[in-house]
Amino acid sequence: MSSVAMHDVLLRPVISEKSVIETERNNYTFAVARDANKFQIKAAVEAEFKVNVLGVRVVNVKPKQKRRGRRTLGMVPGWRKAVVTIAAGQKIELFEAV
C-alpha cells in the first residue's frame, strides 16, 4: 500500500477542452500523485470539495519526447490523471470559473 498523505494526492485540476465539456456530465479531471490509488483519490476529493464521489478512473500518461532546437532532444515527464464522477446535482466550484 502506498503512503501518500491525503493533502498530497491531488496535484492540480486538468483544464482542457475535453475536461471542461465533461464537467457537464459530472466528470472532473485532476492530476494526481503517481503512487495514489483510487481509494485515496476518492477520499481526497470528498474531503477537499465536500461532494459524494461515485467513481474514479485513473490513466497513466506516458512521457513524450520533445525537440528543443535542431538536434537537442528532451523528455516531457509522464504523469497520472484521474477522472472523478460525482453525484448528480453537485458540482466543484473550482471548474465553474473556466
N, C-alpha and C positions, 0 to 999 in steps of 0.2 A: 504494500500500500504506500502511496506517495505521501510525503509530509509537507504539503503546501498549506500555508496559513490562509484562512478564508479571505482576508483582505488582499492577498497576493494572487488570487485566482483570476479575477477579471482584470485585464490589462487596459483595454480601451474598446469603445464601440467601433464597429466597422461601418463607415459611411460610404456607400457606393449606390449606384443607381438601382441595382437589384435589391440590395438590403433595404432601401427606403421603400420600394414597392412592396416588399414582403411585410413591412410593418402594418399594412392594411389588413393582412391575414393573421395578425398577432404573432409574427415570427420576427425576432430581434437577433442581430448578429453581433458577436463580441470576439475580440482576440483574447485568448486565454493562455494561461501558463502551459508549457509543454507537458508537464507531468501531472496536470489536473485531470481527474476523471469526471464522469457525468454526474455522479452524486455530489461531488464538491462544487461543480458549476451550478447545479440546481440550488444548492444551499446558499451559495454566494449571491445569486440573482434574487432569491426570495428575501434574503436578509437586507440586501442593498436597496432594492426598489419596492419592497412590500407588495409583491404580486404572487399569484399562485402559478407555478410552473407546471405545465402538463407534459412536456417532453424536451429532450436535449439531443441534438445531433452534432457530432464532432467530426471535423475534417482536418487532416494534416496537410498544410500547403507546402509543397516541395520547394527547395531552394532553386533559384534560377541564375543562369549566367548572364551577365550584362557586360557590354563592351564600354570601356572608358577610353576614348580616343581611338587611334588606328589599330594599335597592337595590344593594348593592355586589356586583359580580361579580369573581371571581378565577379563576385558572387553576392546575390541578394539572399540573406539568410531565410531559412524556412520558418514557419510559424504555425500556430494551431488556431483554428477558427471553430466557434460553437454557435449553432443556430438554436435559439431557445424559443419554444412555443409557450405562450402564457394563456390564461383563461380568457374567455370571451368577455367583453365589457371592461377589461383592464388595459392599461397602457403604461408605457415607460416614458416619462416626460422628457428624458434626455434626447430622444429621437424626434420629438414633436417640433423642435426648433428648426429642423432642417427643411 
